[in-house]
Each structure stands twice: as C-alpha cells, then as structure tokens.
Amino acid sequence: MAVHRNEQLVFADEAAESSNPQEQEPWNILLVDDEPDVHTVTRLALKDLLFQQRPLAFVSAYSAAEAMTLLQQQPEFAVALIDVVMESDDAGLMLVRHIRENLHNNNIRLILRTGQPGYAPEIDSIRLYDINDYKTKPELTRVRLFTSITMAIRSYAQIKQLEANRNGLEHILAASTALGKPAGMKKFADGIVTQLCALLKVTEECLICAVLNSPDEQPKVLAASGRFSCWMGIPLTEVPDKRVRQHLTQVLKAQHHVFDNGVGVYFAGTDNQALAAFVDLPRALTELEQGLLQVFCSNIAVAFENLQLYTAIEQLAYIDPLVGLPNRNGFIAKIEQQSSQCALEPQAVALVDLDNFSYINSVLDDAFGDKILCAVAQRLQAQLANSTYIARVGGDLFGLLGAAADLTTERISAVFAEPFALQHNEPLRISATSGLIVLHQQPGSAVEILKNAGVALKQAKHFQRGKTLVFQTELAEAARDRMQLLSRLRTAFSIERLHLHYQPFVRLADNATVGAECLLRWKTDDGNYIPPDRFIPLAEQSGMMVALGDWVIRSALRWRAGLAGRVDDNFRVAINVSQVQFCEPQFVDNLIEQVNACGLQGHHVEIELTESVAADDLANVKHKLQHLRQHGIRIAMDDFGTGYSSLSILRSLPIDRLKIDRSFVSGEQADLATNGIAQTIIALASHMQLKTIAEGIETEQQLAALLQTGCQEGQGYLFSKPLDEQQFSAWLVQSAVRPG
C-alpha cells in the first residue's frame, strides 16, 4: 500500500475513523468507452478509493455522442477516461476537441486509452488539447490507473483552486469598485451585505451589519436583510438573537475578525467609527475563504475610510460651519432637486440680505457679527423651518425655498419684526431687504433662479430698503441689458473704441477761448454714440471707473500738451473726476505725477467734481483739494445747484469755480424762475470770491442774461458742440479770425 499513500490514494477502510466520506462532495469521473466490460473493470479497480478524504463517483457514457450530452448537462467532471476508437476511428479525439473548443471546458483532466496502438494521438494533439495521459489498455494496470487518476485529480484540484482564487479576487475588485463610489452610509452598508453574501455564496438572510459612531454612542443595526430585516435601526443591545448580538459585540470590542460559531468581520474607519458584519454560515470557512475575506475586508476598510472622507468633504461643501445651515452649494442643489420634481403647488425662492451688516461688523467686531448671523439663522428656523428650506448663501445673505403660499413678503418681514436678543447684550433691531421670485412650471436652472432673485434684491436695496421686492421679468431684462452694455464697454475700452471730445470754454466778456472740457464718448461699430449717462454709472458700479478715469486723465493731459504754442498759456483742460476716482488713496499723487510727466503746469489743468464728493470724509476731501491747489491745479464744482451740499460745506472746501448746471441756463425748464436761480448762484459765487462758468448756453438771449448777472465764462452749442481733436484744432483757427 506504500504506492497508494505516495499517490494520496487510500481505500475507505484505511481512512481515519473520524472522517465521514459520505458528507464530502465526490470527485466526478466520466468513463467513455464502447465496451461495457471496460466500465466494469475500471469501477472495480477504483472502488472505495478516496482522494483528499473525498470519494470518487463514476458516470458512464458508451459513445462520444453520449459523452457530449452528459458534459453539457453536468460540466463539473474532474477527470474523463476516454477510449480513442469508438463509433469512429477518431471519435475519442473528436470528443476531446469538442470539450476544449466547443464547450470551452479547460478544467476537466483528460486521460486517453485505446486497445489499438495504431490509433494513438499525435504529440501535437496531446499538447494542443491539454491531454494529461495516454495509455494502451494493456499498459493501464491497476497501479498505473491509480497513478494516472491521482495525478489528474490533483491537477484538477489545483486548477479549481486557482480559479476560485481568481474569481474571489475578481469579486473583491468589483466589490471594492462598487463600494468605493460615493454613497451614503446606509447604501454602503447594504452593499457590504450583498458583496459578502456573494463572496461566501450564501443567501442574504444570513447577514446583518452594525455601525459604531463613537465610543460613547451605542452601535446599532445599519443594514439587514431577509429574516433579519425587522432589526433595522435598533440598538445592537436590543437584537433578539443572543448569539448574533454577542458575536457582533465581540467583533466590535476586539476590533478584529471572529470566525468561530459564525463569521464576524471588522471594518475599521476613522474617528472611532467602525463597521461589523455577521454571517450565520452553517459550516467552517475554508482556508481559501478566510484568505479572500482578509483581502475583502482590507479593501472595504479603505473604501469605508474614503466614504467617511467623502462625507466630511460633502459636509464642508454643502453645509455652512458657522450657522449649521446649508450653504450656497446646498441651496442650489435643493433648488435643482425641487425644479426636477412636479410640485403640487407653486414654489418661491427668496434672498434675504441683512441691512448695514458690514457696518456693524466694522464698528464692533467679527465675533459680534457671527452672533448676529447665528441669531438670524435660529429665528429663520424657528419661524419658517416647518415649510421652508433655509440656507446661508453668502456673508449676510440667507436663501429661502418653500411653497409660494407660505413664503410671502409678510412672513419674511415678521422674522425681523422683533429685536434679536444676543448673549450678554441688549436687544438689537435688525432690518433686512429681500428679493423674492415665484417659480413657474418651467422655472429654469437654479443659478438663473438665484440670479433673478438677486436682481429683485438689488432693486429692493435701491428703492425699497428694508422691504421685500417681488421679481418681475422687466427687472431681469434691464439687468441683462446692463450686463451686456458693461461687457461691450469693457471690449470697447480694450480695443480703443472710447474717445475724448472737447467743448470750448469761452470768456463771455470778449469771446476768447480760455479752455475746454474733455468729454468721454463711446462710438459703436455702427457709428452710433452711446450716451455717457448710460455707461458712466455702469463703469462706476463695476469698479471699472478708476482705470477708465486714469485713461481719460492721461489722454486729456497729452492733448493739452500738444496745444503748446497754439493756445494761450492760461488755456486749461477740465477733466471730470468721479467720486470713485477721487476716493482712491493715490489719486492726488498720480495726477500731479502725470501733469509733470506731460511737461504741464498745474494751472493748465482743472478737475471738475460733483457735489456728491462732499458726502465722503470732509476733512480728507479738503486735504486732497488743498494739495492739488498747492500745485496750481484748479477745482471746479460741477452741476452746482442740483446736489445736496450745504453752504457751510461749500465754504469749507478750497474751490476755484462754480459751474452752473445747464438746467438753470437753457432748455424747456430754463424759465424766469430758473434764471433767477442762476443769478443767485452767480451772486453767491461773487460773495465767496469764486469764479463762475455756465454750461448749456444755446442762444444769444441766454448769453446776454448771464453777462448781465456777472457770469464770467460759458460753454454750450452757441459757441461749439463737443469736438474731436482734429475738429477742435480747426475750430481754434476759425475762432482766432472770428470777430469778437
């Protein structure tokens, strides 16, 4: 029997008494031969034989055709003993070819035998069709049959082991890919249930999953299936099955796998979070299964950590950490979700902006501002949360989404009707301005909805501060026109479509040209002009005015320098300076530097400011004007009489000239009453020792009236319209020969 032990073949009476071969799955052996005696002899020779404690089971086929049918019905044969010559001389070889090429069965081991040596397969066929052995029937003694069968079964077992390893690893890879995708914790746990059951080839009724969020929090059932489904969501301590409860508790406490009395696997996460899964497997795990489980759990633990990281990132991406509300991203996602659903009633979106919040922040501090934001968030949640989705979409800007019937201007106003009680501070009254838009059947994208709500908010800030303005289509169209105009303005500026025109200043007493005002003009490609009162405010609001104004100053100074020798030395160029420009810290120094760079003197330049400049820090404005005058640059107050400055402010500013607005000089409104206002301004200027210039002079009568009241200079269409550089040069020549 020594030969039998070397070949790992033993008879049943020699096996260990503790083993029970009947419980082991047998090795299936297919006998293919057209001689019944061969079947009988083979069965007797291998009777009661065990290999790796598993018996052999024989299935007989008496032709190649019958064998083909059996192989299609039962592909899991370990070995096939095939006669070469049966219903035809090459029936056995055709069967082998059919097994490998048609059935694609590469696992079964093939042993060929024949009673006719002349029909032996060629060497190429043995190699091509993976034939394990070939023997003539006289050669195939009992011992050699044992040897061939042993080697064939061992080879088959190794192939199946490799296949199981490969399939297991492929399953683990697929599971890792599937579970590694961003999903919620519940879906992740459900995925573990499915993948573990598939890996161990058990029904999904055999698994539950528990989660541990922190050391102080009791773990609970997170995913369950089959007969365990009724345990979903209950604490682990309340799981009715004592064995399952103890097994999961042991896994979580020990923080490692437990394969005794069921299968318990452990998945470690971050921040003291962990998952444990239990499989009520009725058998012990094989060594292969344990190895695959180790790899599976390692990969899924990484996916679990990635899920936690993704959840944390999502929290940062969609939740505002200060007030705990959704942020702008979360608000947009909610609007998109709501838009994709068919709501039973109309929805509305509101943007609520706290009035003067930046001022409160600057006067007090950011910590106090944070308390205000938290208090507003709590008030919004307390009064609106039942019917409204609330978010913080900006610094002091909150977003509301809810049914239009509930989200009304009255309800928004009610939130701010009572003062806010801040910690250790007196009650603080806060007002808010809102833009509200009602969504229709096809509301558009969330970004577009927010944009329209923002349009309404901006309009409310201008005209209904402290109240709510409902969006109208006209508002969006106007805003869109402004944006398009601003875009065109930027393009025109970059490609030098903006030009300066110059309108002469004339001394009224003798008709002498004493200067000119530079005026910004925008000529479009089609030859039309866009009025300055349309694009200058846009430039100021968009932050473009500083760069645009600097270009105007440089261009005007170069033009004035180019007039040297053609005009009197006292000829000045007047440049309009907006409040935005004048407030720039380096405005004065830059202007003086550019005047010097062009080879000009201060008296060659005059800047025109509107009365709105007095709304800024008066002391700072005064200091800047004094600095300019020290360098000879003159100051004119433009459009005087149309603003809101008081006489005391006017008296305190170092100004050289008052410019009388055209509305008091010409046009339909220039009647006797307005002419009286012009006379009053001229008298006031004379009293304050200021010079005067009137704009908009169009007739000789207007000129005569201004001369009579003592106005010194003027400009207007009576003398000349604004001219480009070439036209102005020609005008200078004509005015020089024109009689005074």
Secondary structure, 3 states (H helix, E strand, C coil): CHHHHHCCEEEHHHCCCCCCHHHCCCEEEEEECCCHHHHHHHHHHCCCEEECCEEEEEEEECCHHHHHHHHHHCCCCCEEEEECCCCCCCHHHHHHHHHHHHCCCCCCEEEEEECCHHHCCCHHHHHHCCCCEEEECCCCCHHHHHHHHHHHHHHHHHHHHHHHHHHHHHHHHHHHHHHCCCCCHHHHHHHHHHHHHHHHCCCHHHEEEEEECCCCCCCEEEEECHHHHHHCCCEHHHCCCHHHHHHHHHHHHHCCCECCCCEEEEEECCCCCEEEEEECCCCCCCHHHHHHHHHHHHHHHHHHHHHHHHHHHHHHHHECCCCCCECHHHHHHHHHHHHHCCCCCCEEEEEEEECCHHHHHHHCCHHHHHHHHHHHHHHHHHHHCCCEEEEECCCCEEEEEEECCCCCHHHHHHHCCCCECCCCCCCECCCEEEEEEECCCCCCCHHHHHHHHHHHHHHHHHHCCCCEEECCHHHHHHHHHHHHHHHHHHHHHHCCCEEEEEEEEEECCCCEEEEEEEEEEEECCCCCEECHHHHHHHHHHHCCHHHHHHHHHHHHHHHHHCCECCECCCCEEEEECCHHHHCCCCHHHHHHHHHHHCCCCHHHEEEEEEHHHHHCCHHHHHHHHHHHHHCCCEEEEEEECCCCCCHHHHHHCCCCEEEECHHHCCCCCCCHHHHHHHHHHHHHHHHCCCEEEEECCCCHHHHHHHHHHCCCEEECCCCCCCECHHHHHHHHHHHHHCCC
